[in-house]
């Protein structure tokens, strides 16, 4: 476990200052309906780290990811973006937890790229328009600059020649790569991937995983919820295994995945035994 | 049946087309403008926002347009504050009474049409917009409404066609649009059969044009690739939406 860093100290030592987590969840609880999905989860992503979150369906890993950019608002616990604590109002009476400072939430979300399981491209916009939306309407770039930015990232995911296609004329893998370009065009600090290949046919997962791998190799900070075990082993600097709304095990992939300490992870890694 | 009289009547009645179109198009535009924000209120989870709008649509959809028109035309003049204010400049004119009635009525139907569309937008598309930090207003105007509008376009086209036909009620408050002219012509020629056939034919032409227009818009909004777009102005409209 990472100890909390005193960010307010006037003379932070260099090494410590560099070690402020880009994104951090602290003892997060979340109940959806009557089901406690997260029961005290802490996770921190430091700059250039790639963290894979593994776990069976229903273990809370997607909810954790959605709490990090406040698509779900934690009932209790803290979310920190760098040295800034997000303003979260706990549940009161019949109302659930809610965002306290909408401007802050928008600003932080703009710095956290999110890629969804079901792509969620806007069907009435072309690939290029999907990618340009954020640069124009959130970052405030001119149309010209936004077009250049969008083209740059479409080229990066290998889809520049599909720029004028609508999502329904793209394959699942292509749609997900456009979604990755859309997230990148915000120049985010941290990238969040929510099972990015789970909705894809097996033969289409490769192109998406290659795109994600190349981002990992650039040293981007990423949190990846995935079922792709061998991929997680290859690209991650750290893996976290979740079960029953808690992180059971966390550490470098070679340790955690090769010598699982908990029975839960052993079962998860080798369901037959 | 006197064919010559029919063609003659059509010529006369075409003089009312401008007024019919003015009433229809203006009330559709006003109705549209009112219904977009109100439809979002109606679709809101907050009772405080949705209930007043529900009350409004319930009343205007649950009573005949003719009754609404009479209430406005005969009723507004009974109110002292209307008679004694600038409003009187507007509402002593039957045109503005009809326009008000039609706009409020059209808005009520359009709100319910758009509400259905708004609620049918997949939540994931809204989340994707939230995730890049788009503001709630921009999410509504740039993501939710354009998608909702595409979904409900056929129902909205019905509303437009319905409004063209409903504008004939303006004849009851002395306006000489197509039906008003027809009634006047009947009282002069005593040939209701021919004259109303002529009037019906003109309405048929107008509704045909309206549904063709919406077919085209639908075709283009449903995303034929842009290089195949045959109507550049429709492409512009699509990009604007």
Interface residues (C-beta under 8 A of the other chain):
Chain A: X69 X71 X102 X106 X107 X108 X109 X110 X111 X112 X113 X114 X116 X118 X120 X121 X122 X123 X124 X126 X133 X134 X137 X138 X164 X165 X166 X168 X169 X179 X182 X183 X186
Chain B: X122 X124 X125 X127 X128 X129 X130 X131 X132 X133 X134 X135 X136 X138 X142 X143 X146 X147 X150 X221 X223 X225 X226 X227 X241
